[in-house]
Amino acid sequence: MKHRSTIINPGIICQPLGAVMAFLGIRGSMPLIHGSQGCSTYMRFQLTRHFREPVNIASSSLSEATVVYGGEENLLRALKTVEEQYSPEVIGVISGCLSETIGDDIDRIVDKHRESGGSEIITVSSPGFRGSHVDGYEAAVKSILRSLVMEHAEPVDRINIINGIMSPADTSEIKNILEGMGVDFLMITDNSESLDEPFDGDPYFITRHGTSIHDIATAGDSMATLNLGGYGGGEFLEKKYGVKNIELPIPAGLEGTDKFLGVLLDLFHSDISRSIRRERGRLMDAMIDSHQYTSGRRVAIFADPSYVVAVTSLVLEMGMQPYVFTGSRSRYFHEKISQFQRKWGFQFPAESGVDISGLKENLAGREVDVLIGNSHCARVARELGVPLLRMGFPVYDRVGSQRIRIAGYGGGISFVDSLTNLILESHYDDGYEIDGDTCDKDSCCI
């Protein structure tokens, strides 16, 4: 695609939303946007319609006057109100476009509030006019670790997992693998229940599940940190506390999950359970069953860098031809895609920093059999006349997005079945179903 200086329908969301997602994986937390009321309202709207869970985000409600005179009083009032009404264990104060533009010294304001005691407060600089929600999530994780992790005590046989932006179902799948191998772990942070909450009828205003701030404080005692999907944070723990930092993609497909399990075996010398081995065999069986329908099919993928890399690994194992794009600018994305191209021995289109209009331009003139992406891709899929497998964030025009999974062997099975069935539905006519009018008994009946 030729270079242009404009963005048309961006394929990313702002940094503060990513920072909010990180705090929603901490038990007893309340994110607070130091910005206009519309910022927090927009984020509640986006998160609620994707996860179908109530999401509460406080706001300092900056206005025209505070843009001129500063937002200190608004932030102090907001912190006091949140503590009095909700008593959260931790408040994540996240800067927005307005507070970053006028240059509010958020750390100084928060220090002034701390004199009165109250909740733990973590500040995150997340200018919405730069980067994406992926950068905001990473910035929040780094701030959480810098603020909470205590001085190194006794090392323990445990690993930290920085899972990044992934669905609650994928987080649960990774936890199930770790528990199945008897591995002690600490999720930084854990959205598996906070954003996929069982209904019990009790109202709540702060997160009831997730990793506690007291557990996060002990992250420096772990033996290693597994950074999944190119997110940062592990390098801080390695530099300051000597916790080994291991970079891995999201464990998806055969190779990705095998590599994840291999690292666990090296660290803990434990055995792979029979149930995990059988799950791997079922994934291989699913790929064999679907191979005649997926082999050679051209699939376009648009999502966050970590998800594009994971899904690309899966579709290559299914014998498909990928065209891969991400809205965020990502060195991790290009490094991993280059590795795939060298390993599989062929080049395929790959570009980061692409908006939705750019995605359409990239795919125009190419023969594409299926598109994998979020709900922003629906119009592109419709205009190109190709089916869309919804995945990633946000998915707001379907239910169950919090239960979409690709991680582990189990997630791979779910992905293979969903993608293959979409191809069958879209690229085979009604005669594919055997009935009295279409059945050729000599060729199809046994």
Residue pairs with C-beta under 8 A, 6 or more apart in sequence:
1 351
1 354
1 358
1 361
1 362
7 355
8 355
8 356
8 357
8 358
9 355
9 356
9 357
9 376
10 327
10 355
10 356
11 302
11 325
11 326
11 327
11 354
11 355
11 356
11 358
11 359
11 376
12 132
12 133
12 134
12 327
12 328
13 46
13 132
13 133
13 393
13 394
14 97
14 126
14 128
14 129
14 132
14 133
14 136
15 126
15 127
15 128
15 130
15 131
15 132
15 133
15 135
15 136
15 139
16 33
16 35
16 39
16 43
16 94
16 95
16 96
16 126
16 128
16 136
17 43
17 46
17 47
17 133
17 136
18 126
18 132
18 133
18 134
18 135
18 136
18 137
18 138
18 139
18 140
18 165
19 31
19 92
19 94
19 124
19 126
19 136
19 137
19 139
19 140
20 31
20 33
20 43
20 47
20 55
20 57
20 92
20 94
20 136
20 140
21 47
21 133
21 137
21 140
21 165
21 191
22 92
22 136
22 137
22 140
22 141
22 144
22 189
23 29
23 30
23 31
23 90
23 92
23 94
23 122
23 140
23 144
23 189
24 31
24 47
24 55
24 189
24 191
24 194
24 195
24 207
24 210
25 187
25 189
25 190
25 191
25 194
25 195
25 207
25 210
25 211
26 89
26 90
26 92
26 144
26 189
26 207
26 210
26 211
26 212
26 213
26 216
27 89
27 194
27 207
27 208
27 209
27 210
27 211
27 212
27 213
28 88
28 89
28 90
28 206
28 207
28 208
28 212
28 213
29 88
29 89
29 90
29 91
29 92
29 206
29 207
29 210
30 56
30 57
30 58
30 82
30 86
30 88
30 90
30 91
30 92
30 205
30 206
31 57
31 58
31 91
31 92
31 94
32 57
32 58
32 59
32 60
32 78
32 79
32 82
32 91
32 92
32 93
32 94
33 39
33 40
33 43
33 57
33 58
33 59
33 60
33 94
33 96
34 60
34 62
34 71
34 74
34 75
34 78
34 93
34 94
34 95
34 96
34 99
34 104
34 106
35 59
35 60
35 62
35 95
35 96
35 97
35 98
35 99
35 128
36 59
36 61
36 62
36 63
36 96
36 98
37 59
37 61
39 59
39 96
39 97
39 98
39 128
40 57
40 58
40 59
41 59
43 55
43 57
44 55
44 56
44 57
46 394
46 396
47 53
47 55
48 54
48 55
49 394
49 396
50 393
50 394
50 395
50 396
50 401
50 402
51 168
51 195
51 196
51 401
51 402
52 399
52 401
52 402
53 195
53 196
53 197
53 402
54 204
56 205
56 206
58 78
58 81
58 82
58 91
59 78
60 71
60 74
60 75
60 77
60 78
60 99
61 74
61 78
62 71
62 74
62 96
62 98
62 99
66 73
66 74
66 98
67 98
67 101
67 102
70 102
70 104
71 98
71 99
71 102
71 104
72 104
72 109
72 112
75 93
75 104
75 106
75 109
75 110
75 113
76 109
76 112
76 113
79 91
79 93
79 110
79 113
79 118
79 121
80 113
80 116
82 88
82 91
82 119
83 91
83 118
83 119
85 205
86 205
86 206
87 119
88 119
88 206
89 119
89 120
89 206
89 212
89 213
90 119
90 120
90 121
90 122
90 213
91 119
91 120
91 121
91 122
92 122
92 124
92 140
92 144
93 106
93 110
93 121
93 122
93 123
93 124
94 123
94 124
94 126
94 136
94 140
95 104
95 106
95 123
95 124
95 125
95 126
95 127
96 126
96 128
97 127
97 128
97 129
99 106
100 125
100 126
100 127
100 128
100 129
101 129
106 123
106 125
107 123
110 121
110 123
113 121
114 121
120 147
120 148
120 213
122 143
122 144
122 147
122 148
123 143
123 147
124 136
124 139
124 140
124 143
125 139
125 143
126 135
126 136
126 139
126 140
131 328
132 327
132 328
133 165
133 304
133 393
134 165
134 231
134 304
134 305
134 306
134 328
134 330
135 328
137 164
137 165
137 231
138 164
138 231
138 232
138 233
141 162
141 188
141 189
141 231
141 232
141 233
142 232
142 233
142 236
144 188
144 189
144 216
145 188
145 216
145 219
145 233
145 236
145 237
146 236
148 213
148 216
148 217
148 219
149 216
149 217
149 218
149 219
149 220
149 237
149 240
149 241
150 217
150 218
150 220
151 220
152 220
152 221
152 241
152 242
153 218
153 220
153 221
154 221
155 221
155 222
155 223
156 184
156 218
156 221
156 222
156 223
157 184
157 223
157 268
158 184
158 185
158 186
158 221
158 222
158 223
159 183
159 184
159 185
159 186
159 222
159 223
159 224
159 225
159 226
159 264
159 267
160 185
160 186
160 188
160 219
160 222
160 224
160 225
160 226
160 234
160 237
160 243
161 174
161 178
161 185
161 186
161 187
161 188
161 225
161 226
161 228
162 188
162 225
162 226
162 227
162 228
162 231
162 233
162 234
163 170
163 171
163 174
163 187
163 188
163 189
163 190
163 228
163 229
163 231
164 228
164 229
164 230
164 231
164 250
164 306
165 229
165 304
165 306
165 393
166 191
166 228
166 229
166 250
166 306
166 307
166 407
167 401
167 402
167 403
167 404
167 405
168 191
168 192
168 193
168 194
168 195
168 196
168 402
168 403
169 192
169 196
169 402
169 403
169 404
169 405
169 407
169 411
170 250
170 405
170 406
170 407
170 411
171 187
171 190
171 191
171 192
171 407
172 192
172 196
172 405
173 405
173 407
173 408
173 410
173 411
174 228
174 251
174 407
174 408
175 185
175 187
175 190
175 192
176 408
176 410
177 251
177 257
177 260
177 261
177 276
177 408
178 185
178 264
180 273
180 275
180 276
181 261
181 264
181 268
181 270
181 271
181 272
181 273
181 276
182 268
182 270
183 264
183 268
183 270
186 211
186 215
186 216
186 218
186 219
186 222
187 211
188 211
188 216
188 219
188 233
189 210
189 211
189 216
190 209
190 210
190 211
191 210
192 209
193 208
193 209
193 210
194 207
194 208
194 209
194 210
195 402
196 402
196 403
197 208
197 209
219 225
219 237
219 241
219 243
220 237
220 240
220 241
220 243
221 241
222 237
222 243
223 243
223 244
223 267
224 243
224 244
224 245
224 246
224 267
225 233
225 234
225 237
225 238
225 243
225 244
225 245
225 246
226 234
226 246
226 248
226 260
226 263
227 233
227 234
227 245
227 246
227 247
227 248
228 248
228 249
228 250
228 251
228 306
229 249
229 250
229 304
229 305
229 306
229 307
229 309
229 310
229 332
230 247
230 249
230 305
230 306
230 309
230 330
230 332
230 333
230 336
231 306
234 243
234 245
234 246
234 247
235 245
237 243
237 245
238 244
238 245
246 263
248 259
248 260
248 263
249 256
249 259
249 306
249 309
249 310
249 313
249 336
250 256
250 306
250 307
250 309
250 310
250 406
250 407
251 257
251 259
251 260
251 261
251 407
251 408
252 310
252 311
252 313
252 314
252 406
252 407
252 408
252 411
252 412
252 415
253 283
253 310
253 313
253 314
253 317
253 412
254 280
254 283
254 284
254 287
254 317
254 409
254 412
255 313
255 317
256 310
256 313
256 314
257 280
257 407
257 408
257 409
257 412
258 280
261 272
261 276
264 270
265 272
276 409
279 408
279 409
279 410
279 413
280 409
282 409
282 413
283 409
283 410
283 412
283 413
283 416
286 412
286 413
286 416
286 417
287 317
287 318
287 416
289 420
290 318
290 416
290 417
290 419
290 420
291 318
291 319
293 420
293 423
293 424
294 315
294 318
294 319
294 320
294 416
294 419
294 420
294 423
295 318
295 319
295 320
296 319
296 320
296 321
297 320
297 321
297 369
297 370
297 423
298 320
298 321
298 322
298 323
298 366
298 367
298 368
298 369
298 370
299 315
299 320
299 321
299 322
299 323
299 368
299 369
299 370
299 371
299 372
299 419
300 322
300 323
300 324
300 325
300 359
300 363
300 366
300 368
300 370
300 371
300 372
300 373
300 386
301 308
301 311
301 312
301 315
301 322
301 323
301 324
301 325
301 371
301 372
301 373
302 308
302 325
302 326
302 327
302 354
302 359
302 371
302 372
302 373
302 374
302 377
302 392
303 311
303 326
303 372
303 373
303 374
303 391
303 392
303 393
304 326
304 327
304 328
304 392
304 393
305 326
305 328
305 330
305 332
305 333
305 352
306 332
307 391
307 392
307 406
308 324
308 325
308 326
308 333
308 337
309 332
309 333
309 336
309 337
310 406
310 407
311 372
311 391
311 406
311 415
312 322
312 324
312 336
312 337
312 340
313 340
314 406
314 412
314 415
314 416
315 322
315 419
316 322
316 340
316 344
318 416
318 419
321 348
322 348
323 348
323 349
323 350
323 362
323 363
323 366
323 368
324 337
324 348
324 349
324 350
324 351
325 349
325 350
325 351
325 352
325 354
325 358
325 359
325 362
326 333
326 351
326 352
326 353
326 354
327 352
327 353
327 354
327 355
328 352
328 353
329 352
329 353
330 352
333 350
333 352
334 350
334 352
337 350
341 347
341 348
341 350
349 362
349 366
351 358
351 362
354 362
356 376
356 377
356 379
356 380
359 373
359 377
359 380
360 380
360 383
360 384
363 371
363 380
363 384
364 384
368 384
368 386
369 386
369 423
369 426
369 427
370 386
370 387
370 388
370 389
370 419
370 422
370 423
370 426
371 377
371 380
371 381
371 384
371 386
371 387
371 388
371 389
372 388
372 389
372 391
372 419
373 380
373 381
373 388
373 389
373 390
373 391
373 392
374 390
374 391
374 392
374 393
374 394
374 395
375 390
375 394
375 395
375 396
375 397
375 398
376 394
377 388
378 388
378 390
378 397
381 387
381 388
386 426
387 422
387 423
387 425
387 426
389 418
389 419
389 422
390 397
390 398
390 401
390 404
391 404
391 406
393 401
394 401
395 401
395 404
404 414
405 411
405 414
405 415
406 412
406 414
406 415
424 432
431 437
431 438
434 444
434 445
439 445
